[in-house]
């Protein structure tokens, strides 16, 4: 097993639910009543997404992230 890291975006919807999406994996979205629950749920969703990619012989996206600095 390989440790993989994915960037996720967390937003609070109009009902107060925490909605989390993983931009590297299109359509990989989950939610929870708390931030912690939402993060646990997206981890499960990402695992399922990766399992599906493997099952169908699809490549797992290579995720690389950099921090850039700008003067504003």
N, C-alpha and C positions, 0 to 999 in steps of 0.2 A: 504494500500500500504506500502511496505517495502523499505527502502533505501538500495540499494545494491551497492557494489563497485567492479569494475572489472579492472584489470591491462590491459593496452593496450600498444602496441609497435608501434611507429611511425617511418617510413622510408621515404626517398625521392627517388622516382624512377628516371629512366634515362630521363624522360620527365619533371621532376621538380614537379610532383604531389606528394602530401603527402598521403601515403598509411598507413592505420591503421588496425591492427589486434588485436583480443582479444584471447590470447592463451587458456583461460579457455573454450571458446566456439568454437570448431573446425569449420573452414570454415567461421567464422564471421569476414569479412574483408570489409572495405570501403575505400574511398579516398576523396580528395578534393583539390582544387587549393591552398588553404591556410591551415595552421595547424589548425586554428580555425574551418574552414569549415569541414575538415576531422574529427575533434573531434565531431562536431555536428552530422555528418553523422554516425559515429560509435555508438553514443548514440542511434540513431534511429534504427540502425541495431541490437544492443544488445536488445533493447525493443522488436523488432519483433521476434528475436530468442527466448527470454523468453516467449513471447506470444505463439509461436509455441510449445515450450516444454510443457507449461500448457495445450494447446489444445489437445495434444497427450498423456497426462498423464505421461510425462517423468519427471524425477527429475531435479530440477534446481541445477547446480553445487554449492557446498559450496566452497566459495573462502576464503582462509586464506593465508596470506602472512606474512613472517617474514624477518627481515633484519639480516644478519649474518656478523660478522667481521672476517677477516683473516689477518695475517701478510704476506706481500708479499715482 
